[in-house]
Amino acid sequence: MVIAAKLAKSNDGNVGAAPKDETIAGAIALRAYWGLRMVRLLILVMLMLKELLLLRLKEQQ
């Protein structure tokens, strides 16, 4: 968890900002940062689709 927090921290020290792509470590951190954001987005979309499917099944009964 500490490593993830360090990776998510940008080079200028802003924790909320995306890391910069100036070094190899920065490039890896940038890829991990956006990869985790995409995974979170995908999970949210899947949960929304599940809720819609459950709603549709409930209406049919």
mmCIF file of the N, C-alpha and C atoms, coordinates in Angstrom:
data_MODEL
# 
_entry.id   MODEL 
# 
loop_
_atom_site.group_PDB 
_atom_site.id 
_atom_site.type_symbol 
_atom_site.label_atom_id 
_atom_site.label_alt_id 
_atom_site.label_comp_id 
_atom_site.label_asym_id 
_atom_site.label_entity_id 
_atom_site.label_seq_id 
_atom_site.pdbx_PDB_ins_code 
_atom_site.Cartn_x 
_atom_site.Cartn_y 
_atom_site.Cartn_z 
_atom_site.occupancy 
_atom_site.B_iso_or_equiv 
_atom_site.pdbx_formal_charge 
_atom_site.auth_seq_id 
_atom_site.auth_comp_id 
_atom_site.auth_asym_id 
_atom_site.auth_atom_id 
_atom_site.pdbx_PDB_model_num 
ATOM 1   N N  . MET A 1 1  ? 0.828   -1.199  0.000   1.00 0.00 ? 1  MET A N  1 
ATOM 2   C CA . MET A 1 1  ? 0.000   0.000   0.000   1.00 0.00 ? 1  MET A CA 1 
ATOM 3   C C  . MET A 1 1  ? 0.861   1.247   0.000   1.00 0.00 ? 1  MET A C  1 
ATOM 4   N N  . VAL A 1 2  ? 1.970   1.199   0.724   1.00 0.00 ? 2  VAL A N  1 
ATOM 5   C CA . VAL A 1 2  ? 2.873   2.349   0.766   1.00 0.00 ? 2  VAL A CA 1 
ATOM 6   C C  . VAL A 1 2  ? 3.484   2.581   -0.609  1.00 0.00 ? 2  VAL A C  1 
ATOM 7   N N  . ILE A 1 3  ? 3.824   1.480   -1.303  1.00 0.00 ? 3  ILE A N  1 
ATOM 8   C CA . ILE A 1 3  ? 4.409   1.604   -2.639  1.00 0.00 ? 3  ILE A CA 1 
ATOM 9   C C  . ILE A 1 3  ? 3.401   2.235   -3.586  1.00 0.00 ? 3  ILE A C  1 
ATOM 10  N N  . ALA A 1 4  ? 2.128   1.809   -3.500  1.00 0.00 ? 4  ALA A N  1 
ATOM 11  C CA . ALA A 1 4  ? 1.098   2.378   -4.364  1.00 0.00 ? 4  ALA A CA 1 
ATOM 12  C C  . ALA A 1 4  ? 0.919   3.861   -4.089  1.00 0.00 ? 4  ALA A C  1 
ATOM 13  N N  . ALA A 1 5  ? 0.996   4.249   -2.823  1.00 0.00 ? 5  ALA A N  1 
ATOM 14  C CA . ALA A 1 5  ? 0.867   5.670   -2.484  1.00 0.00 ? 5  ALA A CA 1 
ATOM 15  C C  . ALA A 1 5  ? 2.042   6.458   -3.041  1.00 0.00 ? 5  ALA A C  1 
ATOM 16  N N  . LYS A 1 6  ? 3.248   5.872   -2.988  1.00 0.00 ? 6  LYS A N  1 
ATOM 17  C CA . LYS A 1 6  ? 4.418   6.551   -3.544  1.00 0.00 ? 6  LYS A CA 1 
ATOM 18  C C  . LYS A 1 6  ? 4.329   6.641   -5.059  1.00 0.00 ? 6  LYS A C  1 
ATOM 19  N N  . LEU A 1 7  ? 3.806   5.588   -5.697  1.00 0.00 ? 7  LEU A N  1 
ATOM 20  C CA . LEU A 1 7  ? 3.664   5.617   -7.153  1.00 0.00 ? 7  LEU A CA 1 
ATOM 21  C C  . LEU A 1 7  ? 2.621   6.635   -7.585  1.00 0.00 ? 7  LEU A C  1 
ATOM 22  N N  . ALA A 1 8  ? 1.540   6.747   -6.798  1.00 0.00 ? 8  ALA A N  1 
ATOM 23  C CA . ALA A 1 8  ? 0.469   7.669   -7.154  1.00 0.00 ? 8  ALA A CA 1 
ATOM 24  C C  . ALA A 1 8  ? 0.871   9.123   -6.944  1.00 0.00 ? 8  ALA A C  1 
ATOM 25  N N  . LYS A 1 9  ? 1.912   9.348   -6.148  1.00 0.00 ? 9  LYS A N  1 
ATOM 26  C CA . LYS A 1 9  ? 2.360   10.714  -5.881  1.00 0.00 ? 9  LYS A CA 1 
ATOM 27  C C  . LYS A 1 9  ? 3.149   11.232  -7.080  1.00 0.00 ? 9  LYS A C  1 
ATOM 28  N N  . SER A 1 10 ? 2.852   12.418  -7.538  1.00 0.00 ? 10 SER A N  1 
ATOM 29  C CA . SER A 1 10 ? 3.564   12.959  -8.690  1.00 0.00 ? 10 SER A CA 1 
ATOM 30  C C  . SER A 1 10 ? 4.956   13.428  -8.281  1.00 0.00 ? 10 SER A C  1 
ATOM 31  N N  . ASN A 1 11 ? 5.766   13.750  -9.275  1.00 0.00 ? 11 ASN A N  1 
ATOM 32  C CA . ASN A 1 11 ? 7.156   14.124  -9.022  1.00 0.00 ? 11 ASN A CA 1 
ATOM 33  C C  . ASN A 1 11 ? 7.277   15.436  -8.250  1.00 0.00 ? 11 ASN A C  1 
ATOM 34  N N  . ASP A 1 12 ? 6.307   16.326  -8.377  1.00 0.00 ? 12 ASP A N  1 
ATOM 35  C CA . ASP A 1 12 ? 6.396   17.607  -7.671  1.00 0.00 ? 12 ASP A CA 1 
ATOM 36  C C  . ASP A 1 12 ? 5.750   17.553  -6.289  1.00 0.00 ? 12 ASP A C  1 
ATOM 37  N N  . GLY A 1 13 ? 5.285   16.380  -5.854  1.00 0.00 ? 13 GLY A N  1 
ATOM 38  C CA . GLY A 1 13 ? 4.808   16.216  -4.490  1.00 0.00 ? 13 GLY A CA 1 
ATOM 39  C C  . GLY A 1 13 ? 3.302   16.307  -4.316  1.00 0.00 ? 13 GLY A C  1 
ATOM 40  N N  . ASN A 1 14 ? 2.551   16.603  -5.364  1.00 0.00 ? 14 ASN A N  1 
ATOM 41  C CA . ASN A 1 14 ? 1.095   16.670  -5.239  1.00 0.00 ? 14 ASN A CA 1 
ATOM 42  C C  . ASN A 1 14 ? 0.529   15.256  -5.253  1.00 0.00 ? 14 ASN A C  1 
ATOM 43  N N  . VAL A 1 15 ? -0.135  14.884  -4.167  1.00 0.00 ? 15 VAL A N  1 
ATOM 44  C CA . VAL A 1 15 ? -0.627  13.511  -4.043  1.00 0.00 ? 15 VAL A CA 1 
ATOM 45  C C  . VAL A 1 15 ? -1.784  13.259  -5.001  1.00 0.00 ? 15 VAL A C  1 
ATOM 46  N N  . GLY A 1 16 ? -2.646  14.244  -5.217  1.00 0.00 ? 16 GLY A N  1 
ATOM 47  C CA . GLY A 1 16 ? -3.825  14.032  -6.042  1.00 0.00 ? 16 GLY A CA 1 
ATOM 48  C C  . GLY A 1 16 ? -3.547  14.069  -7.526  1.00 0.00 ? 16 GLY A C  1 
ATOM 49  N N  . ALA A 1 17 ? -2.401  14.604  -7.936  1.00 0.00 ? 17 ALA A N  1 
ATOM 50  C CA . ALA A 1 17 ? -2.109  14.773  -9.351  1.00 0.00 ? 17 ALA A CA 1 
ATOM 51  C C  . ALA A 1 17 ? -1.548  13.487  -9.952  1.00 0.00 ? 17 ALA A C  1 
ATOM 52  N N  . ALA A 1 18 ? -1.699  13.351  -11.251 1.00 0.00 ? 18 ALA A N  1 
ATOM 53  C CA . ALA A 1 18 ? -1.115  12.209  -11.950 1.00 0.00 ? 18 ALA A CA 1 
ATOM 54  C C  . ALA A 1 18 ? 0.401   12.367  -12.002 1.00 0.00 ? 18 ALA A C  1 
ATOM 55  N N  . PRO A 1 19 ? 1.134   11.263  -11.895 1.00 0.00 ? 19 PRO A N  1 
ATOM 56  C CA . PRO A 1 19 ? 2.595   11.366  -11.959 1.00 0.00 ? 19 PRO A CA 1 
ATOM 57  C C  . PRO A 1 19 ? 3.072   11.803  -13.340 1.00 0.00 ? 19 PRO A C  1 
ATOM 58  N N  . LYS A 1 20 ? 4.272   12.360  -13.404 1.00 0.00 ? 20 LYS A N  1 
ATOM 59  C CA . LYS A 1 20 ? 4.826   12.830  -14.677 1.00 0.00 ? 20 LYS A CA 1 
ATOM 60  C C  . LYS A 1 20 ? 5.652   11.732  -15.322 1.00 0.00 ? 20 LYS A C  1 
ATOM 61  N N  . ASP A 1 21 ? 5.813   11.831  -16.639 1.00 0.00 ? 21 ASP A N  1 
ATOM 62  C CA . ASP A 1 21 ? 6.474   10.788  -17.430 1.00 0.00 ? 21 ASP A CA 1 
ATOM 63  C C  . ASP A 1 21 ? 7.893   11.224  -17.803 1.00 0.00 ? 21 ASP A C  1 
ATOM 64  N N  . GLU A 1 22 ? 8.706   11.614  -16.815 1.00 0.00 ? 22 GLU A N  1 
ATOM 65  C CA . GLU A 1 22 ? 10.053  12.103  -17.123 1.00 0.00 ? 22 GLU A CA 1 
ATOM 66  C C  . GLU A 1 22 ? 11.118  11.041  -16.904 1.00 0.00 ? 22 GLU A C  1 
ATOM 67  N N  . THR A 1 23 ? 10.869  10.077  -16.046 1.00 0.00 ? 23 THR A N  1 
ATOM 68  C CA . THR A 1 23 ? 11.841  9.022   -15.766 1.00 0.00 ? 23 THR A CA 1 
ATOM 69  C C  . THR A 1 23 ? 11.174  7.676   -15.996 1.00 0.00 ? 23 THR A C  1 
ATOM 70  N N  . ILE A 1 24 ? 11.963  6.622   -15.912 1.00 0.00 ? 24 ILE A N  1 
ATOM 71  C CA . ILE A 1 24 ? 11.403  5.271   -16.067 1.00 0.00 ? 24 ILE A CA 1 
ATOM 72  C C  . ILE A 1 24 ? 10.410  4.997   -14.944 1.00 0.00 ? 24 ILE A C  1 
ATOM 73  N N  . ALA A 1 25 ? 10.777  5.380   -13.715 1.00 0.00 ? 25 ALA A N  1 
ATOM 74  C CA . ALA A 1 25 ? 9.863   5.178   -12.581 1.00 0.00 ? 25 ALA A CA 1 
ATOM 75  C C  . ALA A 1 25 ? 8.596   6.010   -12.761 1.00 0.00 ? 25 ALA A C  1 
ATOM 76  N N  . GLY A 1 26 ? 8.752   7.219   -13.303 1.00 0.00 ? 26 GLY A N  1 
ATOM 77  C CA . GLY A 1 26 ? 7.587   8.066   -13.561 1.00 0.00 ? 26 GLY A CA 1 
ATOM 78  C C  . GLY A 1 26 ? 6.678   7.460   -14.608 1.00 0.00 ? 26 GLY A C  1 
ATOM 79  N N  . ALA A 1 27 ? 7.290   6.860   -15.640 1.00 0.00 ? 27 ALA A N  1 
ATOM 80  C CA . ALA A 1 27 ? 6.494   6.222   -16.691 1.00 0.00 ? 27 ALA A CA 1 
ATOM 81  C C  . ALA A 1 27 ? 5.728   5.029   -16.135 1.00 0.00 ? 27 ALA A C  1 
ATOM 82  N N  . ILE A 1 28 ? 6.387   4.239   -15.275 1.00 0.00 ? 28 ILE A N  1 
ATOM 83  C CA . ILE A 1 28 ? 5.719   3.089   -14.651 1.00 0.00 ? 28 ILE A CA 1 
ATOM 84  C C  . ILE A 1 28 ? 4.595   3.572   -13.737 1.00 0.00 ? 28 ILE A C  1 
ATOM 85  N N  . ALA A 1 29 ? 4.877   4.632   -12.969 1.00 0.00 ? 29 ALA A N  1 
ATOM 86  C CA . ALA A 1 29 ? 3.859   5.169   -12.063 1.00 0.00 ? 29 ALA A CA 1 
ATOM 87  C C  . ALA A 1 29 ? 2.674   5.706   -12.847 1.00 0.00 ? 29 ALA A C  1 
ATOM 88  N N  . LEU A 1 30 ? 2.950   6.370   -13.968 1.00 0.00 ? 30 LEU A N  1 
ATOM 89  C CA . LEU A 1 30 ? 1.876   6.915   -14.804 1.00 0.00 ? 30 LEU A CA 1 
ATOM 90  C C  . LEU A 1 30 ? 1.002   5.796   -15.351 1.00 0.00 ? 30 LEU A C  1 
ATOM 91  N N  . ARG A 1 31 ? 1.655   4.731   -15.808 1.00 0.00 ? 31 ARG A N  1 
ATOM 92  C CA . ARG A 1 31 ? 0.908   3.599   -16.350 1.00 0.00 ? 31 ARG A CA 1 
ATOM 93  C C  . ARG A 1 31 ? 0.059   2.926   -15.272 1.00 0.00 ? 31 ARG A C  1 
ATOM 94  N N  . ALA A 1 32 ? 0.633   2.774   -14.075 1.00 0.00 ? 32 ALA A N  1 
ATOM 95  C CA . ALA A 1 32 ? -0.108  2.158   -12.969 1.00 0.00 ? 32 ALA A CA 1 
ATOM 96  C C  . ALA A 1 32 ? -1.279  3.040   -12.550 1.00 0.00 ? 32 ALA A C  1 
ATOM 97  N N  . TYR A 1 33 ? -1.044  4.352   -12.493 1.00 0.00 ? 33 TYR A N  1 
ATOM 98  C CA . TYR A 1 33 ? -2.076  5.304   -12.087 1.00 0.00 ? 33 TYR A CA 1 
ATOM 99  C C  . TYR A 1 33 ? -3.272  5.232   -13.029 1.00 0.00 ? 33 TYR A C  1 
ATOM 100 N N  . TRP A 1 34 ? -3.031  5.344   -14.342 1.00 0.00 ? 34 TRP A N  1 
ATOM 101 C CA . TRP A 1 34 ? -4.138  5.327   -15.293 1.00 0.00 ? 34 TRP A CA 1 
ATOM 102 C C  . TRP A 1 34 ? -4.740  3.937   -15.418 1.00 0.00 ? 34 TRP A C  1 
ATOM 103 N N  . GLY A 1 35 ? -3.920  2.903   -15.252 1.00 0.00 ? 35 GLY A N  1 
ATOM 104 C CA . GLY A 1 35 ? -4.447  1.543   -15.287 1.00 0.00 ? 35 GLY A CA 1 
ATOM 105 C C  . GLY A 1 35 ? -5.437  1.303   -14.160 1.00 0.00 ? 35 GLY A C  1 
ATOM 106 N N  . LEU A 1 36 ? -5.084  1.759   -12.956 1.00 0.00 ? 36 LEU A N  1 
ATOM 107 C CA . LEU A 1 36 ? -5.994  1.600   -11.814 1.00 0.00 ? 36 LEU A CA 1 
ATOM 108 C C  . LEU A 1 36 ? -7.263  2.424   -11.995 1.00 0.00 ? 36 LEU A C  1 
ATOM 109 N N  . ARG A 1 37 ? -7.144  3.612   -12.586 1.00 0.00 ? 37 ARG A N  1 
ATOM 110 C CA . ARG A 1 37 ? -8.338  4.430   -12.842 1.00 0.00 ? 37 ARG A CA 1 
ATOM 111 C C  . ARG A 1 37 ? -9.265  3.744   -13.837 1.00 0.00 ? 37 ARG A C  1 
ATOM 112 N N  . MET A 1 38 ? -8.687  3.125   -14.872 1.00 0.00 ? 38 MET A N  1 
ATOM 113 C CA . MET A 1 38 ? -9.499  2.427   -15.868 1.00 0.00 ? 38 MET A CA 1 
ATOM 114 C C  . MET A 1 38 ? -10.184 1.208   -15.247 1.00 0.00 ? 38 MET A C  1 
ATOM 115 N N  . VAL A 1 39 ? -9.476  0.494   -14.371 1.00 0.00 ? 39 VAL A N  1 
ATOM 116 C CA . VAL A 1 39 ? -10.073 -0.663  -13.693 1.00 0.00 ? 39 VAL A CA 1 
ATOM 117 C C  . VAL A 1 39 ? -11.241 -0.210  -12.831 1.00 0.00 ? 39 VAL A C  1 
ATOM 118 N N  . ARG A 1 40 ? -11.062 0.909   -12.103 1.00 0.00 ? 40 ARG A N  1 
ATOM 119 C CA . ARG A 1 40 ? -12.153 1.439   -11.276 1.00 0.00 ? 40 ARG A CA 1 
ATOM 120 C C  . ARG A 1 40 ? -13.362 1.806   -12.128 1.00 0.00 ? 40 ARG A C  1 
ATOM 121 N N  . LEU A 1 41 ? -13.109 2.440   -13.272 1.00 0.00 ? 41 LEU A N  1 
ATOM 122 C CA . LEU A 1 41 ? -14.194 2.824   -14.171 1.00 0.00 ? 41 LEU A CA 1 
ATOM 123 C C  . LEU A 1 41 ? -14.911 1.588   -14.708 1.00 0.00 ? 41 LEU A C  1 
ATOM 124 N N  . LEU A 1 42 ? -14.139 0.571   -15.074 1.00 0.00 ? 42 LEU A N  1 
ATOM 125 C CA . LEU A 1 42 ? -14.725 -0.663  -15.590 1.00 0.00 ? 42 LEU A CA 1 
ATOM 126 C C  . LEU A 1 42 ? -15.601 -1.337  -14.543 1.00 0.00 ? 42 LEU A C  1 
ATOM 127 N N  . ILE A 1 43 ? -15.138 -1.368  -13.297 1.00 0.00 ? 43 ILE A N  1 
ATOM 128 C CA . ILE A 1 43 ? -15.924 -1.966  -12.213 1.00 0.00 ? 43 ILE A CA 1 
ATOM 129 C C  . ILE A 1 43 ? -17.222 -1.193  -12.007 1.00 0.00 ? 43 ILE A C  1 
ATOM 130 N N  . LEU A 1 44 ? -17.149 0.141   -12.038 1.00 0.00 ? 44 LEU A N  1 
ATOM 131 C CA . LEU A 1 44 ? -18.360 0.945   -11.875 1.00 0.00 ? 44 LEU A CA 1 
ATOM 132 C C  . LEU A 1 44 ? -19.361 0.688   -12.992 1.00 0.00 ? 44 LEU A C  1 
ATOM 133 N N  . VAL A 1 45 ? -18.878 0.589   -14.228 1.00 0.00 ? 45 VAL A N  1 
ATOM 134 C CA . VAL A 1 45 ? -19.770 0.318   -15.363 1.00 0.00 ? 45 VAL A CA 1 
ATOM 135 C C  . VAL A 1 45 ? -20.410 -1.057  -15.213 1.00 0.00 ? 45 VAL A C  1 
ATOM 136 N N  . MET A 1 46 ? -19.621 -2.052  -14.794 1.00 0.00 ? 46 MET A N  1 
ATOM 137 C CA . MET A 1 46 ? -20.178 -3.394  -14.612 1.00 0.00 ? 46 MET A CA 1 
ATOM 138 C C  . MET A 1 46 ? -21.233 -3.419  -13.510 1.00 0.00 ? 46 MET A C  1 
ATOM 139 N N  . LEU A 1 47 ? -21.005 -2.686  -12.420 1.00 0.00 ? 47 LEU A N  1 
ATOM 140 C CA . LEU A 1 47 ? -21.999 -2.622  -11.350 1.00 0.00 ? 47 LEU A CA 1 
ATOM 141 C C  . LEU A 1 47 ? -23.279 -1.938  -11.824 1.00 0.00 ? 47 LEU A C  1 
ATOM 142 N N  . MET A 1 48 ? -23.131 -0.883  -12.639 1.00 0.00 ? 48 MET A N  1 
ATOM 143 C CA . MET A 1 48 ? -24.316 -0.212  -13.181 1.00 0.00 ? 48 MET A CA 1 
ATOM 144 C C  . MET A 1 48 ? -25.113 -1.154  -14.073 1.00 0.00 ? 48 MET A C  1 
ATOM 145 N N  . LEU A 1 49 ? -24.413 -1.905  -14.927 1.00 0.00 ? 49 LEU A N  1 
ATOM 146 C CA . LEU A 1 49 ? -25.098 -2.847  -15.809 1.00 0.00 ? 49 LEU A CA 1 
ATOM 147 C C  . LEU A 1 49 ? -25.804 -3.937  -15.009 1.00 0.00 ? 49 LEU A C  1 
ATOM 148 N N  . LYS A 1 50 ? -25.176 -4.381  -13.923 1.00 0.00 ? 50 LYS A N  1 
ATOM 149 C CA . LYS A 1 50 ? -25.797 -5.396  -13.064 1.00 0.00 ? 50 LYS A CA 1 
ATOM 150 C C  . LYS A 1 50 ? -27.092 -4.858  -12.460 1.00 0.00 ? 50 LYS A C  1 
ATOM 151 N N  . GLU A 1 51 ? -27.040 -3.614  -11.981 1.00 0.00 ? 51 GLU A N  1 
ATOM 152 C CA . GLU A 1 51 ? -28.236 -3.010  -11.388 1.00 0.00 ? 51 GLU A CA 1 
ATOM 153 C C  . GLU A 1 51 ? -29.352 -2.870  -12.421 1.00 0.00 ? 51 GLU A C  1 
ATOM 154 N N  . LEU A 1 52 ? -28.990 -2.447  -13.639 1.00 0.00 ? 52 LEU A N  1 
ATOM 155 C CA . LEU A 1 52 ? -29.997 -2.326  -14.698 1.00 0.00 ? 52 LEU A CA 1 
ATOM 156 C C  . LEU A 1 52 ? -30.606 -3.678  -15.042 1.00 0.00 ? 52 LEU A C  1 
ATOM 157 N N  . LEU A 1 53 ? -29.774 -4.709  -15.088 1.00 0.00 ? 53 LEU A N  1 
ATOM 158 C CA . LEU A 1 53 ? -30.269 -6.052  -15.385 1.00 0.00 ? 53 LEU A CA 1 
ATOM 159 C C  . LEU A 1 53 ? -31.211 -6.541  -14.291 1.00 0.00 ? 53 LEU A C  1 
ATOM 160 N N  . LEU A 1 54 ? -30.840 -6.314  -13.032 1.00 0.00 ? 54 LEU A N  1 
ATOM 161 C CA . LEU A 1 54 ? -31.707 -6.718  -11.923 1.00 0.00 ? 54 LEU A CA 1 
ATOM 162 C C  . LEU A 1 54 ? -33.031 -5.966  -11.954 1.00 0.00 ? 54 LEU A C  1 
ATOM 163 N N  . LEU A 1 55 ? -32.968 -4.684  -12.306 1.00 0.00 ? 55 LEU A N  1 
ATOM 164 C CA . LEU A 1 55 ? -34.187 -3.877  -12.403 1.00 0.00 ? 55 LEU A CA 1 
ATOM 165 C C  . LEU A 1 55 ? -35.100 -4.412  -13.503 1.00 0.00 ? 55 LEU A C  1 
ATOM 166 N N  . ARG A 1 56 ? -34.503 -4.759  -14.642 1.00 0.00 ? 56 ARG A N  1 
ATOM 167 C CA . ARG A 1 56 ? -35.286 -5.277  -15.762 1.00 0.00 ? 56 ARG A CA 1 
ATOM 168 C C  . ARG A 1 56 ? -35.910 -6.631  -15.408 1.00 0.00 ? 56 ARG A C  1 
ATOM 169 N N  . LEU A 1 57 ? -35.159 -7.486  -14.706 1.00 0.00 ? 57 LEU A N  1 
ATOM 170 C CA . LEU A 1 57 ? -35.701 -8.782  -14.298 1.00 0.00 ? 57 LEU A CA 1 
ATOM 171 C C  . LEU A 1 57 ? -36.839 -8.612  -13.297 1.00 0.00 ? 57 LEU A C  1 
ATOM 172 N N  . LYS A 1 58 ? -36.708 -7.613  -12.423 1.00 0.00 ? 58 LYS A N  1 
ATOM 173 C CA . LYS A 1 58 ? -37.745 -7.354  -11.427 1.00 0.00 ? 58 LYS A CA 1 
ATOM 174 C C  . LYS A 1 58 ? -39.033 -6.869  -12.098 1.00 0.00 ? 58 LYS A C  1 
ATOM 175 N N  . GLU A 1 59 ? -38.891 -6.084  -13.177 1.00 0.00 ? 59 GLU A N  1 
ATOM 176 C CA . GLU A 1 59 ? -40.067 -5.579  -13.889 1.00 0.00 ? 59 GLU A CA 1 
ATOM 177 C C  . GLU A 1 59 ? -40.811 -6.696  -14.607 1.00 0.00 ? 59 GLU A C  1 
ATOM 178 N N  . GLN A 1 60 ? -40.100 -7.701  -15.079 1.00 0.00 ? 60 GLN A N  1 
ATOM 179 C CA . GLN A 1 60 ? -40.732 -8.783  -15.838 1.00 0.00 ? 60 GLN A CA 1 
ATOM 180 C C  . GLN A 1 60 ? -41.588 -9.683  -14.958 1.00 0.00 ? 60 GLN A C  1 
ATOM 181 N N  . GLN A 1 61 ? -41.291 -9.757  -13.682 1.00 0.00 ? 61 GLN A N  1 
ATOM 182 C CA . GLN A 1 61 ? -42.045 -10.658 -12.799 1.00 0.00 ? 61 GLN A CA 1 
ATOM 183 C C  . GLN A 1 61 ? -43.383 -10.068 -12.413 1.00 0.00 ? 61 GLN A C  1 
# 
